[in-house]
């Protein structure tokens, strides 16, 4: 079967369009395992900003285009490393929960490059002014 020059050109253009379109879909693909909300306090935010370039490098070198952002070494009140065991609640049958006691913040998040860059932009202006457990909604606040 022989195609005319015009038909070959049309097929080439269509094939090139499909290849480009497929590449764009892969780049714009959503990260379905990434965290949508990140909660930071001043110590975690400072640690995140300090180690930002390392997290960004890890994400860019990852074959999955996402990586874990582990802030667990920043859980001390001054951002210093805390290697102790997290205090477990006392389990008593008649104990009432204390509403004023705040739960510890998560320290490990799964993030892609877009989320990392956006979180950095959101955290920098608030550096040192974060209320305990300030949530950052990466879906709403980072929408293109």
N, C-alpha and C positions, 0 to 999 in steps of 0.2 A: 504494500500500500504506500503510495507516494502522495505527500501533501504539497499543496501549492506553497509558494513563498509566503503569501499573505496568511495562510492557515498556520504555517509554522511560526510566524511572528506572533499571531494571536495566542497560540498555545504557549509560546515562550513567555509572553507577558502575563498570561493567566497563571502559569507555574511560578513565576517570580512573585506575583502578588500573593499567592498562597503561602509561599515560603516566608515572605516578609510578615504577613498577617499572623502566621503561626509563631514567629519569633516575638512579635509584639504581645501576643497573648501570654507567652511564657514570662516575659518581663513584668507584665501587669498582673500576673496571677496573684490572687489573694493568699496570704499565709493562713491556712485554716487551723494551725496548731498554735499560732501566736496569741499572746495575751492581749486582750482588748483594753483592760484597765490596769494601770500601774499606780500603786500608792507609795508615796515617798514622804519622809520627814527630812529635816535639815541634814542630818548625818548621812542618810542614804543618798540624798541628792548630791551632796558634796562628793561622796565616794563615786557615784555614777559619773559625775563630770570629770573627776580626776582620772578615772579609768576608761573614759569614753572611747579614746582612740583604740584601745585594746579590744573592746567589745565590737567596734566597727570593723576592725581587721578580721576578727573571728567570723563575723557574719559574711563578710566579703569572700573569705576563703572557704566557707562552708559550701559543700556541694548542694545542700538543700536551700541555701539562701536565707537561713535563719539559724539562730544559735541561742544558747541560754545566757542570760545576763545574771550572773551570780553576785549578789551584793551581801552575801552572808558574812563576809569578813569585815563588814562595816557596821555591825549591829551594836557596837558599843556607843554610848551616848556622845562620845567625842569623835566617833568615826574610827576608833582604833579597833583592832581585831579582838573578837570575843570567842574564845575557844571552849567556853563552858557549855554545859547542857542547859537547854532552855527549860526554865522552871515549869514544872507540870502543875496543873491545878489540883488542889486537895479534893479528893472525892469522898465526901461525907454524905450520908443519906438525907440529913435535914439541912444541909447547907444551902443558902440562898445566893444566887449569883449577884455579884457586885456590879451594878450598872456603870459605876464610875471607873472601873478598871478597864483599861483599853487592851484589846488583843494585840499581840505583837504583829508587826507588818510582815508580809511575805518578803522574802529576800531573793527569790529566784524567779525570773520571768523569761519566757520564750519570746524573742523579738526578731523582726526582720530589719533590713537596712532602713526602709521608709519609717518604721516605728522608732528606731533609734535616733535618726536625725530629727524627727518631729519632737520626740521627748526632750532632746537636748535643747531645741528652740523654746520649748515650754518651760523648762526648768531654769535656764540661765537668768531670765529677768526676775525670777522669784527666789533666787539663791539667798539663803539665810532668812527667808521670810515665810517658810512653809509651815503651815499648821500641822500638828501631828496627823499623819495619815492622809495627806492631801491627795485625792484621787485625780489622775489624769486619764481621761477617756480618749484613747488613741484613735478610735473610730470617728467620733464626733469632732475632736479638736484637730485632727490631722487630715481631714477630708480634703482632697485636691480641689 
